[in-house]
Amino acid sequence: LLAQLPTRTQMEELLKAVKHLERMNEQAGKRNEKRFSLPGIRLPRLRLPHLDGPTWAVLLMGTAALLLLWWGLDTVWSSLSLLSL
């Protein structure tokens, strides 16, 4: 039974290992002083006004009219440039 007990030197080694583990555990719990983090930069939010259904329909039709006008002017310009050749 006495042969199974650790010797004095083994006990000292175990004590050193336990103290080392305790120091590592304490250090792991602390924040590392060398680290830092930048403050979070928050970009401003784009707030669009609330538009109801008829307003969206008018905007869509206006955009379609402008595209149709652009296409028509492009067609006229192209045909005029072909005539001047």
PDB file of N, CA, C and O in Angstrom:
ATOM      1  N   LEU A   1       0.825  -1.195   0.000  1.00  0.00           N
ATOM      2  CA  LEU A   1       0.000   0.000   0.000  1.00  0.00           C
ATOM      3  C   LEU A   1       0.872   1.262   0.000  1.00  0.00           C
ATOM      4  O   LEU A   1       0.568   2.231  -0.697  1.00  0.00           O
ATOM      5  N   LEU A   2       1.954   1.245   0.784  1.00  0.00           N
ATOM      6  CA  LEU A   2       2.844   2.401   0.818  1.00  0.00           C
ATOM      7  C   LEU A   2       3.604   2.565  -0.488  1.00  0.00           C
ATOM      8  O   LEU A   2       4.016   3.676  -0.822  1.00  0.00           O
ATOM      9  N   ALA A   3       3.797   1.496  -1.225  1.00  0.00           N
ATOM     10  CA  ALA A   3       4.523   1.578  -2.488  1.00  0.00           C
ATOM     11  C   ALA A   3       3.711   2.333  -3.541  1.00  0.00           C
ATOM     12  O   ALA A   3       4.277   2.866  -4.496  1.00  0.00           O
ATOM     13  N   GLN A   4       2.398   2.380  -3.373  1.00  0.00           N
ATOM     14  CA  GLN A   4       1.556   3.059  -4.356  1.00  0.00           C
ATOM     15  C   GLN A   4       1.488   4.569  -4.124  1.00  0.00           C
ATOM     16  O   GLN A   4       1.105   5.304  -5.034  1.00  0.00           O
ATOM     17  N   LEU A   5       1.846   5.045  -2.944  1.00  0.00           N
ATOM     18  CA  LEU A   5       1.809   6.469  -2.656  1.00  0.00           C
ATOM     19  C   LEU A   5       2.960   7.174  -3.374  1.00  0.00           C
ATOM     20  O   LEU A   5       4.044   6.605  -3.499  1.00  0.00           O
ATOM     21  N   PRO A   6       2.739   8.415  -3.851  1.00  0.00           N
ATOM     22  CA  PRO A   6       3.824   9.135  -4.543  1.00  0.00           C
ATOM     23  C   PRO A   6       4.894   9.588  -3.558  1.00  0.00           C
ATOM     24  O   PRO A   6       4.622   9.812  -2.379  1.00  0.00           O
ATOM     25  N   THR A   7       6.093   9.717  -4.058  1.00  0.00           N
ATOM     26  CA  THR A   7       7.208  10.167  -3.218  1.00  0.00           C
ATOM     27  C   THR A   7       7.126  11.680  -3.040  1.00  0.00           C
ATOM     28  O   THR A   7       6.294  12.358  -3.643  1.00  0.00           O
ATOM     29  N   ARG A   8       8.012  12.179  -2.197  1.00  0.00           N
ATOM     30  CA  ARG A   8       8.018  13.620  -1.924  1.00  0.00           C
ATOM     31  C   ARG A   8       8.340  14.418  -3.196  1.00  0.00           C
ATOM     32  O   ARG A   8       7.710  15.444  -3.451  1.00  0.00           O
ATOM     33  N   THR A   9       9.299  13.965  -3.985  1.00  0.00           N
ATOM     34  CA  THR A   9       9.662  14.678  -5.220  1.00  0.00           C
ATOM     35  C   THR A   9       8.503  14.633  -6.225  1.00  0.00           C
ATOM     36  O   THR A   9       8.239  15.610  -6.926  1.00  0.00           O
ATOM     37  N   GLN A  10       7.819  13.485  -6.282  1.00  0.00           N
ATOM     38  CA  GLN A  10       6.671  13.407  -7.188  1.00  0.00           C
ATOM     39  C   GLN A  10       5.561  14.362  -6.740  1.00  0.00           C
ATOM     40  O   GLN A  10       4.894  14.983  -7.568  1.00  0.00           O
ATOM     41  N   MET A  11       5.372  14.472  -5.437  1.00  0.00           N
ATOM     42  CA  MET A  11       4.365  15.399  -4.913  1.00  0.00           C
ATOM     43  C   MET A  11       4.732  16.844  -5.250  1.00  0.00           C
ATOM     44  O   MET A  11       3.867  17.646  -5.602  1.00  0.00           O
ATOM     45  N   GLU A  12       6.034  17.170  -5.137  1.00  0.00           N
ATOM     46  CA  GLU A  12       6.476  18.526  -5.471  1.00  0.00           C
ATOM     47  C   GLU A  12       6.268  18.813  -6.956  1.00  0.00           C
ATOM     48  O   GLU A  12       5.846  19.909  -7.326  1.00  0.00           O
ATOM     49  N   GLU A  13       6.563  17.829  -7.807  1.00  0.00           N
ATOM     50  CA  GLU A  13       6.342  17.991  -9.247  1.00  0.00           C
ATOM     51  C   GLU A  13       4.854  18.188  -9.553  1.00  0.00           C
ATOM     52  O   GLU A  13       4.478  19.027 -10.372  1.00  0.00           O
ATOM     53  N   LEU A  14       4.017  17.392  -8.874  1.00  0.00           N
ATOM     54  CA  LEU A  14       2.571  17.543  -9.068  1.00  0.00           C
ATOM     55  C   LEU A  14       2.092  18.918  -8.610  1.00  0.00           C
ATOM     56  O   LEU A  14       1.248  19.533  -9.261  1.00  0.00           O
ATOM     57  N   LEU A  15       2.629  19.398  -7.490  1.00  0.00           N
ATOM     58  CA  LEU A  15       2.255  20.706  -6.982  1.00  0.00           C
ATOM     59  C   LEU A  15       2.663  21.809  -7.961  1.00  0.00           C
ATOM     60  O   LEU A  15       1.904  22.749  -8.194  1.00  0.00           O
ATOM     61  N   LYS A  16       3.869  21.688  -8.533  1.00  0.00           N
ATOM     62  CA  LYS A  16       4.321  22.658  -9.532  1.00  0.00           C
ATOM     63  C   LYS A  16       3.412  22.637 -10.755  1.00  0.00           C
ATOM     64  O   LYS A  16       3.056  23.687 -11.290  1.00  0.00           O
ATOM     65  N   ALA A  17       3.040  21.445 -11.193  1.00  0.00           N
ATOM     66  CA  ALA A  17       2.173  21.323 -12.368  1.00  0.00           C
ATOM     67  C   ALA A  17       0.797  21.928 -12.100  1.00  0.00           C
ATOM     68  O   ALA A  17       0.226  22.595 -12.963  1.00  0.00           O
ATOM     69  N   VAL A  18       0.270  21.691 -10.896  1.00  0.00           N
ATOM     70  CA  VAL A  18      -1.042  22.248 -10.544  1.00  0.00           C
ATOM     71  C   VAL A  18      -0.976  23.768 -10.479  1.00  0.00           C
ATOM     72  O   VAL A  18      -1.884  24.446 -10.959  1.00  0.00           O
ATOM     73  N   LYS A  19       0.094  24.312  -9.889  1.00  0.00           N
ATOM     74  CA  LYS A  19       0.243  25.768  -9.816  1.00  0.00           C
ATOM     75  C   LYS A  19       0.361  26.373 -11.213  1.00  0.00           C
ATOM     76  O   LYS A  19      -0.208  27.426 -11.503  1.00  0.00           O
ATOM     77  N   HIS A  20       1.111  25.685 -12.070  1.00  0.00           N
ATOM     78  CA  HIS A  20       1.251  26.159 -13.448  1.00  0.00           C
ATOM     79  C   HIS A  20      -0.104  26.162 -14.157  1.00  0.00           C
ATOM     80  O   HIS A  20      -0.433  27.113 -14.867  1.00  0.00           O
ATOM     81  N   LEU A  21      -0.884  25.106 -13.966  1.00  0.00           N
ATOM     82  CA  LEU A  21      -2.215  25.045 -14.577  1.00  0.00           C
ATOM     83  C   LEU A  21      -3.135  26.133 -14.026  1.00  0.00           C
ATOM     84  O   LEU A  21      -3.935  26.704 -14.766  1.00  0.00           O
ATOM     85  N   GLU A  22      -3.021  26.420 -12.730  1.00  0.00           N
ATOM     86  CA  GLU A  22      -3.834  27.483 -12.142  1.00  0.00           C
ATOM     87  C   GLU A  22      -3.468  28.841 -12.730  1.00  0.00           C
ATOM     88  O   GLU A  22      -4.348  29.652 -13.022  1.00  0.00           O
ATOM     89  N   ARG A  23      -2.153  29.093 -12.907  1.00  0.00           N
ATOM     90  CA  ARG A  23      -1.725  30.357 -13.511  1.00  0.00           C
ATOM     91  C   ARG A  23      -2.237  30.472 -14.941  1.00  0.00           C
ATOM     92  O   ARG A  23      -2.703  31.531 -15.363  1.00  0.00           O
ATOM     93  N   MET A  24      -2.145  29.360 -15.688  1.00  0.00           N
ATOM     94  CA  MET A  24      -2.635  29.386 -17.070  1.00  0.00           C
ATOM     95  C   MET A  24      -4.142  29.637 -17.103  1.00  0.00           C
ATOM     96  O   MET A  24      -4.636  30.358 -17.970  1.00  0.00           O
ATOM     97  N   ASN A  25      -4.862  29.049 -16.170  1.00  0.00           N
ATOM     98  CA  ASN A  25      -6.309  29.231 -16.111  1.00  0.00           C
ATOM     99  C   ASN A  25      -6.668  30.681 -15.785  1.00  0.00           C
ATOM    100  O   ASN A  25      -7.592  31.243 -16.373  1.00  0.00           O
ATOM    101  N   GLU A  26      -5.934  31.284 -14.845  1.00  0.00           N
ATOM    102  CA  GLU A  26      -6.181  32.684 -14.510  1.00  0.00           C
ATOM    103  C   GLU A  26      -5.864  33.584 -15.696  1.00  0.00           C
ATOM    104  O   GLU A  26      -6.608  34.522 -15.983  1.00  0.00           O
ATOM    105  N   GLN A  27      -4.766  33.303 -16.384  1.00  0.00           N
ATOM    106  CA  GLN A  27      -4.382  34.119 -17.530  1.00  0.00           C
ATOM    107  C   GLN A  27      -5.403  33.986 -18.652  1.00  0.00           C
ATOM    108  O   GLN A  27      -5.699  34.959 -19.346  1.00  0.00           O
ATOM    109  N   ALA A  28      -5.940  32.786 -18.830  1.00  0.00           N
ATOM    110  CA  ALA A  28      -6.935  32.579 -19.886  1.00  0.00           C
ATOM    111  C   ALA A  28      -8.223  33.323 -19.567  1.00  0.00           C
ATOM    112  O   ALA A  28      -8.943  33.730 -20.478  1.00  0.00           O
ATOM    113  N   GLY A  29      -8.520  33.504 -18.290  1.00  0.00           N
ATOM    114  CA  GLY A  29      -9.731  34.213 -17.909  1.00  0.00           C
ATOM    115  C   GLY A  29      -9.608  35.718 -18.059  1.00  0.00           C
ATOM    116  O   GLY A  29     -10.615  36.409 -18.217  1.00  0.00           O
ATOM    117  N   LYS A  30      -8.381  36.239 -18.012  1.00  0.00           N
ATOM    118  CA  LYS A  30      -8.167  37.677 -18.133  1.00  0.00           C
ATOM    119  C   LYS A  30      -8.135  38.065 -19.605  1.00  0.00           C
ATOM    120  O   LYS A  30      -7.790  37.262 -20.472  1.00  0.00           O
ATOM    121  N   ARG A  31      -8.502  39.309 -19.863  1.00  0.00           N
ATOM    122  CA  ARG A  31      -8.387  39.813 -21.221  1.00  0.00           C
ATOM    123  C   ARG A  31      -6.914  40.141 -21.477  1.00  0.00           C
ATOM    124  O   ARG A  31      -6.214  40.653 -20.603  1.00  0.00           O
ATOM    125  N   ASN A  32      -6.477  39.845 -22.655  1.00  0.00           N
ATOM    126  CA  ASN A  32      -5.097  40.137 -23.016  1.00  0.00           C
ATOM    127  C   ASN A  32      -4.955  41.650 -23.174  1.00  0.00           C
ATOM    128  O   ASN A  32      -5.668  42.262 -23.969  1.00  0.00           O
ATOM    129  N   GLU A  33      -4.050  42.241 -22.431  1.00  0.00           N
ATOM    130  CA  GLU A  33      -3.902  43.689 -22.422  1.00  0.00           C
ATOM    131  C   GLU A  33      -3.371  44.217 -23.750  1.00  0.00           C
ATOM    132  O   GLU A  33      -3.594  45.381 -24.080  1.00  0.00           O
ATOM    133  N   LYS A  34      -2.677  43.389 -24.512  1.00  0.00           N
ATOM    134  CA  LYS A  34      -2.098  43.838 -25.769  1.00  0.00           C
ATOM    135  C   LYS A  34      -3.147  43.941 -26.872  1.00  0.00           C
ATOM    136  O   LYS A  34      -2.943  44.646 -27.861  1.00  0.00           O
ATOM    137  N   ARG A  35      -4.253  43.251 -26.707  1.00  0.00           N
ATOM    138  CA  ARG A  35      -5.293  43.270 -27.727  1.00  0.00           C
ATOM    139  C   ARG A  35      -6.159  44.508 -27.576  1.00  0.00           C
ATOM    140  O   ARG A  35      -6.362  45.016 -26.473  1.00  0.00           O
ATOM    141  N   PHE A  36      -6.660  44.979 -28.697  1.00  0.00           N
ATOM    142  CA  PHE A  36      -7.628  46.060 -28.658  1.00  0.00           C
ATOM    143  C   PHE A  36      -8.571  45.875 -29.842  1.00  0.00           C
ATOM    144  O   PHE A  36      -8.241  45.211 -30.824  1.00  0.00           O
ATOM    145  N   SER A  37      -9.715  46.460 -29.730  1.00  0.00           N
ATOM    146  CA  SER A  37     -10.665  46.388 -30.836  1.00  0.00           C
ATOM    147  C   SER A  37     -11.165  47.793 -31.128  1.00  0.00           C
ATOM    148  O   SER A  37     -11.405  48.593 -30.224  1.00  0.00           O
ATOM    149  N   LEU A  38     -11.311  48.064 -32.398  1.00  0.00           N
ATOM    150  CA  LEU A  38     -11.798  49.375 -32.796  1.00  0.00           C
ATOM    151  C   LEU A  38     -13.278  49.479 -32.459  1.00  0.00           C
ATOM    152  O   LEU A  38     -13.995  48.478 -32.468  1.00  0.00           O
ATOM    153  N   PRO A  39     -13.731  50.678 -32.165  1.00  0.00           N
ATOM    154  CA  PRO A  39     -15.167  50.817 -31.897  1.00  0.00           C
ATOM    155  C   PRO A  39     -15.961  50.527 -33.164  1.00  0.00           C
ATOM    156  O   PRO A  39     -15.515  50.821 -34.273  1.00  0.00           O
ATOM    157  N   GLY A  40     -17.111  49.961 -32.989  1.00  0.00           N
ATOM    158  CA  GLY A  40     -17.951  49.617 -34.139  1.00  0.00           C
ATOM    159  C   GLY A  40     -18.401  50.876 -34.861  1.00  0.00           C
ATOM    160  O   GLY A  40     -18.969  51.782 -34.252  1.00  0.00           O
ATOM    161  N   ILE A  41     -18.144  50.925 -36.150  1.00  0.00           N
ATOM    162  CA  ILE A  41     -18.552  52.069 -36.952  1.00  0.00           C
ATOM    163  C   ILE A  41     -19.939  51.769 -37.503  1.00  0.00           C
ATOM    164  O   ILE A  41     -20.138  50.784 -38.215  1.00  0.00           O
ATOM    165  N   ARG A  42     -20.875  52.612 -37.173  1.00  0.00           N
ATOM    166  CA  ARG A  42     -22.234  52.406 -37.650  1.00  0.00           C
ATOM    167  C   ARG A  42     -22.507  53.396 -38.768  1.00  0.00           C
ATOM    168  O   ARG A  42     -22.392  54.607 -38.580  1.00  0.00           O
ATOM    169  N   LEU A  43     -22.866  52.878 -39.921  1.00  0.00           N
ATOM    170  CA  LEU A  43     -23.187  53.732 -41.047  1.00  0.00           C
ATOM    171  C   LEU A  43     -24.605  54.264 -40.893  1.00  0.00           C
ATOM    172  O   LEU A  43     -25.466  53.596 -40.321  1.00  0.00           O
ATOM    173  N   PRO A  44     -24.844  55.469 -41.405  1.00  0.00           N
ATOM    174  CA  PRO A  44     -26.211  55.988 -41.309  1.00  0.00           C
ATOM    175  C   PRO A  44     -27.159  55.164 -42.175  1.00  0.00           C
ATOM    176  O   PRO A  44     -26.795  54.710 -43.260  1.00  0.00           O
ATOM    177  N   ARG A  45     -28.358  54.985 -41.686  1.00  0.00           N
ATOM    178  CA  ARG A  45     -29.349  54.208 -42.423  1.00  0.00           C
ATOM    179  C   ARG A  45     -30.060  55.108 -43.412  1.00  0.00           C
ATOM    180  O   ARG A  45     -30.392  56.252 -43.101  1.00  0.00           O
ATOM    181  N   LEU A  46     -30.289  54.590 -44.593  1.00  0.00           N
ATOM    182  CA  LEU A  46     -31.025  55.317 -45.617  1.00  0.00           C
ATOM    183  C   LEU A  46     -32.514  55.125 -45.351  1.00  0.00           C
ATOM    184  O   LEU A  46     -33.028  54.008 -45.402  1.00  0.00           O
ATOM    185  N   ARG A  47     -33.182  56.205 -45.073  1.00  0.00           N
ATOM    186  CA  ARG A  47     -34.611  56.120 -44.775  1.00  0.00           C
ATOM    187  C   ARG A  47     -35.394  56.669 -45.958  1.00  0.00           C
ATOM    188  O   ARG A  47     -35.333  57.860 -46.261  1.00  0.00           O
ATOM    189  N   LEU A  48     -36.127  55.787 -46.617  1.00  0.00           N
ATOM    190  CA  LEU A  48     -36.960  56.194 -47.740  1.00  0.00           C
ATOM    191  C   LEU A  48     -38.361  56.506 -47.234  1.00  0.00           C
ATOM    192  O   LEU A  48     -38.858  55.862 -46.310  1.00  0.00           O
ATOM    193  N   PRO A  49     -38.995  57.507 -47.855  1.00  0.00           N
ATOM    194  CA  PRO A  49     -40.369  57.790 -47.428  1.00  0.00           C
ATOM    195  C   PRO A  49     -41.296  56.645 -47.818  1.00  0.00           C
ATOM    196  O   PRO A  49     -41.064  55.948 -48.805  1.00  0.00           O
ATOM    197  N   HIS A  50     -42.328  56.468 -47.041  1.00  0.00           N
ATOM    198  CA  HIS A  50     -43.292  55.406 -47.325  1.00  0.00           C
ATOM    199  C   HIS A  50     -44.159  55.828 -48.505  1.00  0.00           C
ATOM    200  O   HIS A  50     -44.788  56.885 -48.478  1.00  0.00           O
ATOM    201  N   LEU A  51     -44.185  54.995 -49.538  1.00  0.00           N
ATOM    202  CA  LEU A  51     -44.992  55.283 -50.721  1.00  0.00           C
ATOM    203  C   LEU A  51     -46.097  54.247 -50.829  1.00  0.00           C
ATOM    204  O   LEU A  51     -45.866  53.051 -50.650  1.00  0.00           O
ATOM    205  N   ASP A  52     -47.303  54.723 -51.123  1.00  0.00           N
ATOM    206  CA  ASP A  52     -48.420  53.794 -51.255  1.00  0.00           C
ATOM    207  C   ASP A  52     -48.497  53.255 -52.686  1.00  0.00           C
ATOM    208  O   ASP A  52     -47.691  53.631 -53.537  1.00  0.00           O
ATOM    209  N   GLY A  53     -49.447  52.393 -52.945  1.00  0.00           N
ATOM    210  CA  GLY A  53     -49.575  51.713 -54.237  1.00  0.00           C
ATOM    211  C   GLY A  53     -49.737  52.637 -55.428  1.00  0.00           C
ATOM    212  O   GLY A  53     -49.003  52.485 -56.404  1.00  0.00           O
ATOM    213  N   PRO A  54     -50.674  53.600 -55.398  1.00  0.00           N
ATOM    214  CA  PRO A  54     -50.837  54.487 -56.560  1.00  0.00           C
ATOM    215  C   PRO A  54     -49.586  55.308 -56.866  1.00  0.00           C
ATOM    216  O   PRO A  54     -49.292  55.577 -58.031  1.00  0.00           O
ATOM    217  N   THR A  55     -48.853  55.705 -55.837  1.00  0.00           N
ATOM    218  CA  THR A  55     -47.621  56.467 -56.069  1.00  0.00           C
ATOM    219  C   THR A  55     -46.600  55.609 -56.804  1.00  0.00           C
ATOM    220  O   THR A  55     -45.941  56.081 -57.731  1.00  0.00           O
ATOM    221  N   TRP A  56     -46.467  54.341 -56.391  1.00  0.00           N
ATOM    222  CA  TRP A  56     -45.549  53.440 -57.090  1.00  0.00           C
ATOM    223  C   TRP A  56     -45.981  53.244 -58.536  1.00  0.00           C
ATOM    224  O   TRP A  56     -45.135  53.189 -59.429  1.00  0.00           O
ATOM    225  N   ALA A  57     -47.289  53.137 -58.782  1.00  0.00           N
ATOM    226  CA  ALA A  57     -47.792  52.955 -60.147  1.00  0.00           C
ATOM    227  C   ALA A  57     -47.456  54.163 -61.010  1.00  0.00           C
ATOM    228  O   ALA A  57     -47.050  54.011 -62.162  1.00  0.00           O
ATOM    229  N   VAL A  58     -47.623  55.369 -60.455  1.00  0.00           N
ATOM    230  CA  VAL A  58     -47.302  56.589 -61.204  1.00  0.00           C
ATOM    231  C   VAL A  58     -45.808  56.651 -61.491  1.00  0.00           C
ATOM    232  O   VAL A  58     -45.404  57.001 -62.599  1.00  0.00           O
ATOM    233  N   LEU A  59     -44.984  56.313 -60.502  1.00  0.00           N
ATOM    234  CA  LEU A  59     -43.532  56.319 -60.722  1.00  0.00           C
ATOM    235  C   LEU A  59     -43.125  55.305 -61.786  1.00  0.00           C
ATOM    236  O   LEU A  59     -42.270  55.590 -62.624  1.00  0.00           O
ATOM    237  N   LEU A  60     -43.733  54.128 -61.754  1.00  0.00           N
ATOM    238  CA  LEU A  60     -43.422  53.101 -62.743  1.00  0.00           C
ATOM    239  C   LEU A  60     -43.840  53.540 -64.140  1.00  0.00           C
ATOM    240  O   LEU A  60     -43.096  53.341 -65.101  1.00  0.00           O
ATOM    241  N   MET A  61     -45.024  54.135 -64.262  1.00  0.00           N
ATOM    242  CA  MET A  61     -45.480  54.603 -65.579  1.00  0.00           C
ATOM    243  C   MET A  61     -44.617  55.757 -66.075  1.00  0.00           C
ATOM    244  O   MET A  61     -44.330  55.842 -67.269  1.00  0.00           O
ATOM    245  N   GLY A  62     -44.199  56.647 -65.174  1.00  0.00           N
ATOM    246  CA  GLY A  62     -43.322  57.748 -65.574  1.00  0.00           C
ATOM    247  C   GLY A  62     -41.976  57.245 -66.062  1.00  0.00           C
ATOM    248  O   GLY A  62     -41.435  57.749 -67.047  1.00  0.00           O
ATOM    249  N   THR A  63     -41.434  56.246 -65.369  1.00  0.00           N
ATOM    250  CA  THR A  63     -40.162  55.651 -65.798  1.00  0.00           C
ATOM    251  C   THR A  63     -40.320  54.978 -67.151  1.00  0.00           C
ATOM    252  O   THR A  63     -39.443  55.094 -68.007  1.00  0.00           O
ATOM    253  N   ALA A  64     -41.426  54.277 -67.353  1.00  0.00           N
ATOM    254  CA  ALA A  64     -41.675  53.624 -68.643  1.00  0.00           C
ATOM    255  C   ALA A  64     -41.807  54.662 -69.748  1.00  0.00           C
ATOM    256  O   ALA A  64     -41.316  54.445 -70.856  1.00  0.00           O
ATOM    257  N   ALA A  65     -42.467  55.792 -69.466  1.00  0.00           N
ATOM    258  CA  ALA A  65     -42.617  56.850 -70.467  1.00  0.00           C
ATOM    259  C   ALA A  65     -41.262  57.451 -70.829  1.00  0.00           C
ATOM    260  O   ALA A  65     -40.992  57.717 -72.000  1.00  0.00           O
ATOM    261  N   LEU A  66     -40.409  57.666 -69.827  1.00  0.00           N
ATOM    262  CA  LEU A  66     -39.073  58.206 -70.112  1.00  0.00           C
ATOM    263  C   LEU A  66     -38.240  57.234 -70.939  1.00  0.00           C
ATOM    264  O   LEU A  66     -37.522  57.649 -71.849  1.00  0.00           O
ATOM    265  N   LEU A  67     -38.333  55.938 -70.627  1.00  0.00           N
ATOM    266  CA  LEU A  67     -37.597  54.948 -71.422  1.00  0.00           C
ATOM    267  C   LEU A  67     -38.112  54.892 -72.853  1.00  0.00           C
ATOM    268  O   LEU A  67     -37.327  54.752 -73.791  1.00  0.00           O
ATOM    269  N   LEU A  68     -39.430  55.000 -73.027  1.00  0.00           N
ATOM    270  CA  LEU A  68     -40.015  54.999 -74.367  1.00  0.00           C
ATOM    271  C   LEU A  68     -39.575  56.232 -75.147  1.00  0.00           C
ATOM    272  O   LEU A  68     -39.270  56.138 -76.335  1.00  0.00           O
ATOM    273  N   LEU A  69     -39.540  57.393 -74.482  1.00  0.00           N
ATOM    274  CA  LEU A  69     -39.064  58.616 -75.126  1.00  0.00           C
ATOM    275  C   LEU A  69     -37.596  58.484 -75.521  1.00  0.00           C
ATOM    276  O   LEU A  69     -37.213  58.888 -76.619  1.00  0.00           O
ATOM    277  N   TRP A  70     -36.770  57.922 -74.635  1.00  0.00           N
ATOM    278  CA  TRP A  70     -35.349  57.710 -74.920  1.00  0.00           C
ATOM    279  C   TRP A  70     -35.166  56.798 -76.129  1.00  0.00           C
ATOM    280  O   TRP A  70     -34.357  57.074 -77.014  1.00  0.00           O
ATOM    281  N   TRP A  71     -35.933  55.706 -76.151  1.00  0.00           N
ATOM    282  CA  TRP A  71     -35.846  54.759 -77.263  1.00  0.00           C
ATOM    283  C   TRP A  71     -36.296  55.423 -78.567  1.00  0.00           C
ATOM    284  O   TRP A  71     -35.680  55.204 -79.610  1.00  0.00           O
ATOM    285  N   GLY A  72     -37.356  56.227 -78.523  1.00  0.00           N
ATOM    286  CA  GLY A  72     -37.852  56.915 -79.718  1.00  0.00           C
ATOM    287  C   GLY A  72     -36.842  57.912 -80.243  1.00  0.00           C
ATOM    288  O   GLY A  72     -36.598  57.976 -81.448  1.00  0.00           O
ATOM    289  N   LEU A  73     -36.248  58.694 -79.347  1.00  0.00           N
ATOM    290  CA  LEU A  73     -35.237  59.664 -79.788  1.00  0.00           C
ATOM    291  C   LEU A  73     -34.011  58.962 -80.364  1.00  0.00           C
ATOM    292  O   LEU A  73     -33.410  59.451 -81.320  1.00  0.00           O
ATOM    293  N   ASP A  74     -33.640  57.825 -79.793  1.00  0.00           N
ATOM    294  CA  ASP A  74     -32.513  57.053 -80.318  1.00  0.00           C
ATOM    295  C   ASP A  74     -32.828  56.543 -81.719  1.00  0.00           C
ATOM    296  O   ASP A  74     -31.963  56.554 -82.594  1.00  0.00           O
ATOM    297  N   THR A  75     -34.050  56.102 -81.931  1.00  0.00           N
ATOM    298  CA  THR A  75     -34.450  55.604 -83.250  1.00  0.00           C
ATOM    299  C   THR A  75     -34.420  56.733 -84.276  1.00  0.00           C
ATOM    300  O   THR A  75     -33.926  56.554 -85.390  1.00  0.00           O
ATOM    301  N   VAL A  76     -34.949  57.894 -83.898  1.00  0.00           N
ATOM    302  CA  VAL A  76     -34.942  59.043 -84.817  1.00  0.00           C
ATOM    303  C   VAL A  76     -33.511  59.464 -85.115  1.00  0.00           C
ATOM    304  O   VAL A  76     -33.177  59.734 -86.269  1.00  0.00           O
ATOM    305  N   TRP A  77     -32.668  59.524 -84.104  1.00  0.00           N
ATOM    306  CA  TRP A  77     -31.270  59.932 -84.296  1.00  0.00           C
ATOM    307  C   TRP A  77     -30.543  58.956 -85.214  1.00  0.00           C
ATOM    308  O   TRP A  77     -29.787  59.366 -86.095  1.00  0.00           O
ATOM    309  N   SER A  78     -30.777  57.659 -85.003  1.00  0.00           N
ATOM    310  CA  SER A  78     -30.125  56.654 -85.843  1.00  0.00           C
ATOM    311  C   SER A  78     -30.596  56.763 -87.288  1.00  0.00           C
ATOM    312  O   SER A  78     -29.791  56.641 -88.212  1.00  0.00           O
ATOM    313  N   SER A  79     -31.893  56.992 -87.491  1.00  0.00           N
ATOM    314  CA  SER A  79     -32.392  57.091 -88.869  1.00  0.00           C
ATOM    315  C   SER A  79     -31.896  58.368 -89.536  1.00  0.00           C
ATOM    316  O   SER A  79     -31.640  58.363 -90.740  1.00  0.00           O
ATOM    317  N   LEU A  80     -31.754  59.460 -88.791  1.00  0.00           N
ATOM    318  CA  LEU A  80     -31.218  60.694 -89.367  1.00  0.00           C
ATOM    319  C   LEU A  80     -29.750  60.525 -89.746  1.00  0.00           C
ATOM    320  O   LEU A  80     -29.315  61.035 -90.778  1.00  0.00           O
ATOM    321  N   SER A  81     -28.982  59.814 -88.920  1.00  0.00           N
ATOM    322  CA  SER A  81     -27.572  59.620 -89.245  1.00  0.00           C
ATOM    323  C   SER A  81     -27.429  58.705 -90.457  1.00  0.00           C
ATOM    324  O   SER A  81     -26.458  58.840 -91.202  1.00  0.00           O
ATOM    325  N   LEU A  82     -28.362  57.777 -90.679  1.00  0.00           N
ATOM    326  CA  LEU A  82     -28.320  56.922 -91.866  1.00  0.00           C
ATOM    327  C   LEU A  82     -28.695  57.711 -93.115  1.00  0.00           C
ATOM    328  O   LEU A  82     -28.157  57.442 -94.190  1.00  0.00           O
ATOM    329  N   LEU A  83     -29.611  58.684 -93.000  1.00  0.00           N
ATOM    330  CA  LEU A  83     -30.029  59.485 -94.149  1.00  0.00           C
ATOM    331  C   LEU A  83     -28.927  60.430 -94.606  1.00  0.00           C
ATOM    332  O   LEU A  83     -28.823  60.718 -95.799  1.00  0.00           O
ATOM    333  N   SER A  84     -28.111  60.913 -93.691  1.00  0.00           N
ATOM    334  CA  SER A  84     -27.068  61.871 -94.054  1.00  0.00           C
ATOM    335  C   SER A  84     -25.888  61.206 -94.749  1.00  0.00           C
ATOM    336  O   SER A  84     -25.012  61.902 -95.263  1.00  0.00           O
ATOM    337  N   LEU A  85     -25.845  59.878 -94.779  1.00  0.00           N
ATOM    338  CA  LEU A  85     -24.759  59.200 -95.481  1.00  0.00           C
ATOM    339  C   LEU A  85     -24.977  59.397 -96.932  1.00  0.00           C
ATOM    340  O   LEU A  85     -24.188  58.916 -97.745  1.00  0.00           O
TER     341      LEU A  85
END
